Amino acid sequence: QLMFDQLYTLWSTLGEDYEKTFIRMAIEQLSTATTHHNAHFFFRNRTFVSKEMHRKLDEHFKQHAFAEVPFFQLRTVHLPDAFEDAIRETQVQEQHIKIARLEQ
């Protein structure tokens, strides 16, 4: 969402192709945000990661793009089958550990 009181600054800084710059900025910010967590954390804590990505994206756009990001949705991510299988197996083993602890 463009910050209307910053339209002149937006136009004079980013020019008429500002939308292309927005896309590049968003890709860069989201790509960087994904590197802050390992894959296991990322997929087990999607809500936390999504909120963190939204906050960082919004802050960056306010500071550098004269715009706000009022909404953000981390959509479904498709993983290689082997990785999904590994995550599933890890979750199954974690459940077995919890059950074993409760049975003690």
C-alpha beads as a LAMMPS data file, in Angstrom:
LAMMPS data file: protein, C-alpha beads

104 atoms
103 bonds

1 atom types
1 bond types

-500.0 500.0 xlo xhi
-500.0 500.0 ylo yhi
-500.0 500.0 zlo zhi

Masses

1 110.0

Atoms # bond

1 1 1 0.000 0.000 0.000
2 1 1 1.541 3.283 -1.072
3 1 1 2.062 5.951 1.550
4 1 1 0.173 8.834 -0.045
5 1 1 2.152 11.529 1.760
6 1 1 5.308 9.987 0.230
7 1 1 4.157 9.709 -3.396
8 1 1 6.441 12.457 -4.681
9 1 1 9.429 10.910 -2.930
10 1 1 8.486 7.482 -4.248
11 1 1 8.215 8.751 -7.798
12 1 1 11.411 10.814 -7.683
13 1 1 13.403 7.995 -6.036
14 1 1 12.133 4.864 -7.755
15 1 1 10.612 6.277 -10.932
16 1 1 7.669 5.074 -12.923
17 1 1 8.838 1.437 -12.802
18 1 1 8.569 1.366 -9.020
19 1 1 6.493 -1.833 -9.135
20 1 1 9.420 -3.777 -10.602
21 1 1 11.603 -2.427 -7.809
22 1 1 8.970 -3.486 -5.260
23 1 1 9.035 -7.038 -6.620
24 1 1 12.848 -7.211 -6.476
25 1 1 12.836 -5.787 -2.941
26 1 1 10.232 -8.273 -1.767
27 1 1 12.076 -11.236 -3.276
28 1 1 15.334 -10.092 -1.683
29 1 1 13.783 -9.528 1.750
30 1 1 11.898 -12.821 1.777
31 1 1 14.894 -14.772 0.489
32 1 1 17.044 -13.263 3.227
33 1 1 14.417 -13.989 5.881
34 1 1 14.317 -17.668 4.928
35 1 1 18.032 -18.017 5.663
36 1 1 17.591 -17.115 9.341
37 1 1 16.163 -20.534 10.225
38 1 1 16.950 -24.091 9.302
39 1 1 14.413 -26.008 7.246
40 1 1 13.087 -28.002 10.203
41 1 1 12.340 -24.849 12.210
42 1 1 10.881 -23.111 9.167
43 1 1 8.306 -25.802 8.487
44 1 1 7.474 -26.580 12.112
45 1 1 6.944 -22.914 13.027
46 1 1 5.291 -21.468 9.925
47 1 1 3.095 -19.044 11.869
48 1 1 6.068 -17.531 13.698
49 1 1 8.150 -17.392 10.514
50 1 1 5.274 -15.851 8.577
51 1 1 4.799 -13.085 11.171
52 1 1 8.531 -12.426 11.249
53 1 1 8.702 -12.215 7.436
54 1 1 5.723 -9.864 7.373
55 1 1 7.266 -7.582 9.995
56 1 1 10.629 -7.423 8.184
57 1 1 9.000 -6.853 4.812
58 1 1 6.782 -4.080 6.175
59 1 1 9.699 -2.364 7.934
60 1 1 11.863 -2.493 4.811
61 1 1 9.133 -1.138 2.549
62 1 1 8.341 1.702 4.964
63 1 1 12.003 2.708 5.129
64 1 1 13.035 2.225 1.504
65 1 1 9.970 1.984 -0.712
66 1 1 7.606 4.593 0.734
67 1 1 4.949 1.917 1.101
68 1 1 3.435 -0.417 3.678
69 1 1 2.716 -4.122 3.539
70 1 1 -0.566 -4.424 5.464
71 1 1 -1.081 -8.115 4.705
72 1 1 1.212 -11.071 4.125
73 1 1 0.378 -14.714 3.529
74 1 1 3.012 -17.415 3.538
75 1 1 1.529 -19.762 1.009
76 1 1 1.980 -23.470 0.691
77 1 1 5.529 -24.492 -0.016
78 1 1 6.159 -27.590 -2.073
79 1 1 9.108 -29.617 -0.905
80 1 1 10.925 -32.491 -2.540
81 1 1 9.307 -35.804 -1.628
82 1 1 12.425 -37.004 0.193
83 1 1 12.425 -33.925 2.422
84 1 1 8.721 -34.261 3.225
85 1 1 9.273 -37.935 4.045
86 1 1 12.150 -37.015 6.366
87 1 1 9.997 -34.435 8.174
88 1 1 7.154 -36.920 8.521
89 1 1 9.506 -39.595 9.896
90 1 1 10.962 -37.111 12.383
91 1 1 7.484 -36.236 13.611
92 1 1 6.580 -39.918 13.987
93 1 1 9.744 -40.560 16.014
94 1 1 9.034 -37.525 18.207
95 1 1 5.562 -38.925 18.922
96 1 1 7.073 -42.293 19.838
97 1 1 9.451 -40.574 22.261
98 1 1 6.590 -38.648 23.884
99 1 1 4.523 -41.821 24.258
100 1 1 7.469 -43.685 25.753
101 1 1 8.040 -40.892 28.294
102 1 1 4.388 -40.895 29.294
103 1 1 4.423 -44.665 29.742
104 1 1 7.332 -44.490 32.199

Bonds

1 1 1 2
2 1 2 3
3 1 3 4
4 1 4 5
5 1 5 6
6 1 6 7
7 1 7 8
8 1 8 9
9 1 9 10
10 1 10 11
11 1 11 12
12 1 12 13
13 1 13 14
14 1 14 15
15 1 15 16
16 1 16 17
17 1 17 18
18 1 18 19
19 1 19 20
20 1 20 21
21 1 21 22
22 1 22 23
23 1 23 24
24 1 24 25
25 1 25 26
26 1 26 27
27 1 27 28
28 1 28 29
29 1 29 30
30 1 30 31
31 1 31 32
32 1 32 33
33 1 33 34
34 1 34 35
35 1 35 36
36 1 36 37
37 1 37 38
38 1 38 39
39 1 39 40
40 1 40 41
41 1 41 42
42 1 42 43
43 1 43 44
44 1 44 45
45 1 45 46
46 1 46 47
47 1 47 48
48 1 48 49
49 1 49 50
50 1 50 51
51 1 51 52
52 1 52 53
53 1 53 54
54 1 54 55
55 1 55 56
56 1 56 57
57 1 57 58
58 1 58 59
59 1 59 60
60 1 60 61
61 1 61 62
62 1 62 63
63 1 63 64
64 1 64 65
65 1 65 66
66 1 66 67
67 1 67 68
68 1 68 69
69 1 69 70
70 1 70 71
71 1 71 72
72 1 72 73
73 1 73 74
74 1 74 75
75 1 75 76
76 1 76 77
77 1 77 78
78 1 78 79
79 1 79 80
80 1 80 81
81 1 81 82
82 1 82 83
83 1 83 84
84 1 84 85
85 1 85 86
86 1 86 87
87 1 87 88
88 1 88 89
89 1 89 90
90 1 90 91
91 1 91 92
92 1 92 93
93 1 93 94
94 1 94 95
95 1 95 96
96 1 96 97
97 1 97 98
98 1 98 99
99 1 99 100
100 1 100 101
101 1 101 102
102 1 102 103
103 1 103 104
